[in-house]
Amino acid sequence: MSKESKIKDLADLRLEIDRLKVLTREQESYLNDQYILFNEKIEAPVRFVKSAISWVPGVDLAKSVFAKRKGDEDWITRVLRIGFPVVLNRFFLRRAGFIKRALVTLLSQQAASVLNRDTLAGVIDKVTHFIQPAKRKKGKARHSDYGIPPDSETY
């Protein structure tokens, strides 16, 4: 059951190599086309959902909160810049005038711009280290080497 090779000399070998290269390019282009079609079929529901969401009012505000704009401003900073004035005006400055509310809004937005994910994570770490009990140090370990003493005379 040995298979006869159709390659008999160097010219046949070169022809076979060229044929295999052409076959490889054809198969790669076919697979590339299939990959593109597959991606388009997968992305179709996502495009539908995005177009449906675009009709909902207020989505642009949520997208702007979670979109990246500046290098130093993350989503926590943007949420706090919106949330601080709302919380302060709603709970603490109910009967304050317009000027007080405007000043507090400006100051709270500036304070929120200083806060970011790293500073908030640092504060949370400090609080958790304060709350967690201190680890007890274990007593001094005894030396339990029972080998040959270094000053012994072993000849």
N, C-alpha and C positions, 0 to 999 in steps of 0.2 A: 504494500500500500504506500509506496513512495510517490510523491507528487513530482511530476516533471516540471521543471522550471522553464519558462519561455525565454529566459535570458541566457543567451549563448555567448555574447561578446560584450565589449565595452560600449558599443553603440546602442545595443539593446538595453543595457543598464541605464544609460543616460535617457533614453526614451521613456523607460519605466519611471525614472525619477521625475521627469517633466510631467508625465501623466498623473503621477501621485500628487504633485504640487498643484496642478490644475484642479484635481478632484478635491484637495484640501481647501482651496480658495472657494470653490462652489459650495462645499458643505459649510464653511464658515459664514458665507454670505446668507445661506439659507437659515442657519441657526440665529444669526443676527436679526434677520427679518422676523423670525418667530419670536425672538425675545422682545422686539419692539411691539409686535402685536399683543403679546402677553401683557406687557406693561400698560398698554393702552386699555386693555380689558380690565385690568386691576384698578386703574386710576379712574375709570368711568364712575363708579359709585362715589368716590371721593369728590369728583367734580360736581356730581349731582348734589351732594350734601353741602358743598361750599356755595353753590348757587342758591340752594334753599335757605341757607343761613344768612346769605347776604340780604334777604328780604326782611329779616327779623330786626326790629328797631333796637338800638343799644348794643349791637354786636361790635360796632366799630370802637366803642369805648372800651369794651373788654379786650379787643385785639390790641388797642393802643397801650393798655396797661401791661400786657404780657409780651409785647413786641420789644425787640432790642433796639434801642436808639443810641444811647451814649455808652462808651466803654465803662464808665464808672457808675452807671445807674442800672440797677437790676430790677426785677419785678417787685421785690419787697419794698424798695425805695419808692417806686411809682404807686404801689398800693397805699403805703403810709402817707405819701403826699396828698392822696385823695382822702384817706380815712381819718387822719388827725383832725383836720378842720371840721369834718362832719361830726365826729365824736365830741370834740370840744364845744362846738356850737349847739349840738343837740342836748348834751347832758350838763355841761358846766356853765354855759353862757346863755341860758334860756331867756333871761330878761335883759341881757346886755344890748346896747345900742349898735347901730350899724357900724360906726367907726371902731368900736372895740372889737366887734366880730371881724372886721376887715383886717385890723392889726394882728389879731390872734391868728387869723388864717395865713397871713404872710409869714409870721414868725414860725408857725407850726410847719409850713411847707419848707422853710429854710432848715428847720431842725430835722425834718424827715429826709431832706436831701443829704444830710450828713450821715444818716443811718443807712447801712447797706447790709447785705447778707452776711458779710464777714464780721462786722461789728456786732450784729445781732447774735450770731453763732458764738462769738466770744463771751457775750454777756450770759447767754444760756449755759455755756460751759462753766463759767465762774459760779453761777447759781447752783448747778448740779454738784460741783465740787464742794460747795459750802454745805449742801444738804446731805450728801453722802457721808456716812461715818468714816472716820479715819481708819486706815488699815493698821492693825496691830503688828508691831514688829515682833518677829520671832526671836526667841532667846538665842544666845550665842551657841553656835553648833559645837559640839564636842569633837575633839580630834580622835578619831577611832582607827588610826593606822597601827596595826599590830605587826608590821613587817620587821625586818632586821634593823636594829638601831644603827645610826650612822657611825657611832664610836665603838662598835663592837669589833672584836678581833675574830674575823672569820677567815682562816687560812685554808 
